[in-house]
C-alpha cells in the first residue's frame, strides 16, 4: 500500500513549480507555474457549466491534440470567463508566452485562471510575470504555487503519497484551490495532480474520471457551479516503473494512492469553504445503487438548512431526513436510519430518543460525521461539505469590493 508523506507537486521526480506576484492582485501572489523535465501524459476533467472560461478551451484543445502537457501557467484574481474573443486571445497569449519562456511547444502548455468573472486579464502584468520565471528547471517551490492559485482560500491545499511499483518509488502529489462556488460537476476549484508514474494518457484519463466521481464531484460548499473549474493530472514516467494498466499487479495500489490524493484535496476544499467553521462528512450506506448513495449524500451536504443547523450546533435531524426525502432517490422511509456522530437520531421511520445536549456538544466539533443507512442494498458513498456561516454572506456580499 501507499505511504502518506509531507510533499507537494514538486516531490515526484522531474517536476518543478513556483509562484510570484505579477500585479494582477495588489499584494498577494497571483501567478503560478509548474514544469516537467519531459512532456508528461495528461488527463483532465472540466466544469459542466456551459459558460466555460477561455483557459479551459485552450487547455482542452492542447490535451486533445497530443495527450501531453509539459508546463502549466495559472493566474488568480481574474477568471478570464465571459470575455469573448479577446479573452480567448489572451488565454492563447498566456500559453505562447510561457512556451517561449520555457522553450517548449505551445500546445504542451496548459492554462488555468480563477477569480472575478467578466474582467479581461491585465496581460502586461502577466507578460512581465512570466518573464520573471527564470528558475523553472530548478525551483521546487510547491508552497508558492499553492499560494499563488488561491483566491478566497484561507489555507494552502496539498496532498502527497509514495508507493513502490516494480521496485521503483512512485510518487503522486496534488495541489488545489477552492473555497466558494463549490458544486461540482465541478466547482470554483482548480486541482493539479503530478506523478512520476509510467501510465499512458488514455489510462490516466480514465482513472481521473473515475476518481473524480468519488472525490471532487462529491463536495459542495454553496451549490453554485463555476465557469473555470478543472482538474489536470500529469504523469511524466520518470519513476521508471512498467506501464500501469488495469492488468498490472500493482494497479489497485496505484488507484488507491491516486484516490487518496484526490479525496484529501476535495476534503480540504470543503473544509475551507468560504466562512466555514466545520467540515461535514456524510456517509450513505445501504443504497440500492452507487448513484443513489451519491445523490443522497450530495443532497444532504447541499441543504442550506442542514448546513445552518450544524453551524448553530442544533441537532435538528429533521432537516437531514428532509434532504434525503427530496433527493428523488426511491427509498423506503421505514428502513432509513440516521446518525449524527455516534448518536442514532432516527430509525425505522420514527425518531429515536436522545440527549439533545450530548449531540449539541458533538456538533461543536470541527468535523461532523452524519451516517445514513437506506436499508435497501450494499452500495456506499461519502460526500463532503461545510456549514453555512455569517461570514459566507459577508465574503460574497463584498467579493468585488
C-alpha positions, 0 to 999 in steps of 0.5 A: 500500500501507499505511504502518506508523506509531507510533499507537494507537486514538486516531490515526484521526480522531474517536476518543478513549480513556483509562484510570484506576484505579477500585479494582477492582485495588489499584494498577494501572489497571483501567478503560478507555474509548474514544469516537467523535465519531459512532456508528461501524459495528461488527463483532465476533467472540466466544469459542466457549466456551459459558460466555460472560461477561455483557459479551459478551451485552450487547455482542452484543445492542447490535451486533445491534440497530443495527450501531453502537457509539459508546463502549466501557467495559472493566474488568480484574481481574474477568471478570464470567463465571459470575455469573448474573443479577446479573452480567448486571445489572451488565454492563447497569449498566456500559453505562447508566452510561457512556451517561449519562456520555457522553450517548449511547444505551445500546445504542451502548455496548459492554462488555468485562471480563477477569480472575478468573472467578466474582467479581461486579464491585465496581460502586461502584468502577466507578460512581465510575470512570466518573464520573471520565471527564470528558475523553472528547471530548478525551483521546487517551490510547491508552497508558492504555487499553492499560494499563488492559485488561491483566491478566497482560500484561507489555507494552502491545499496539498496532498502527497503519497509514495508507493513502490511499483516494480521496485521503483518509488512512485510518487503522486502529489496534488495541489488545489484551490477552492473555497466558494462556488463549490458544486461540482460537476465541478466547482470554483476549484482548480486541482493539479495532480503530478506523478512520476508514474509510467501510465499512458494518457488514455489510462490516466484519463480514465482513472481521473474520471473515475476518481473524480466521481468519488472525490471532487464531484462529491463536495459542495460548499454553496451549490453554485457551479463555476465557469473555470473549474478543472482538474489536470493530472500529469504523469511524466514516467520518470519513476521508471516503473512498467506501464500501469494498466488495469492488468498490472499487479500493482494497479489497485495500489496505484488507484488507491494512492491516486484516490487518496490524493484526490479525496484529501484535496476535495476534503480540504476544499470543503473544509475551507469553504468560504466562512466555514467553521466545520467540515461535514462528512456524510456517509450513505450506506445501504443504497440500492445503487452507487448513484443513489448513495451519491445523490443522497449524500450530495443532497444532504451536504447541499441543504442550506438548512442542514448546513445552518443547523450544524453551524448553530450546533442544533441537532435538528435531524429533521432537516437531514431526513428532509434532504434525503426525502427530496433527493428523488432517490426511491427509498423506503422511509421505514428502513432509513436510519440516521446518525449524527456522530455516534448518536442514532437520531432516527430509525425505522421511520420514527425518531429515536430518543436522545440527549439533545445536549450530548449531540449539541456538544458533538456538533461543536466539533470541527468535523461532523460525521452524519451516517445514513443507512437506506436499508435497501442494498450494499452500495456506499458513498461519502460526500463532503461539505461545510456549514453555512456561516455569517461570514459566507454572506459577508465574503460574497456580499463584498467579493468585488469590493 
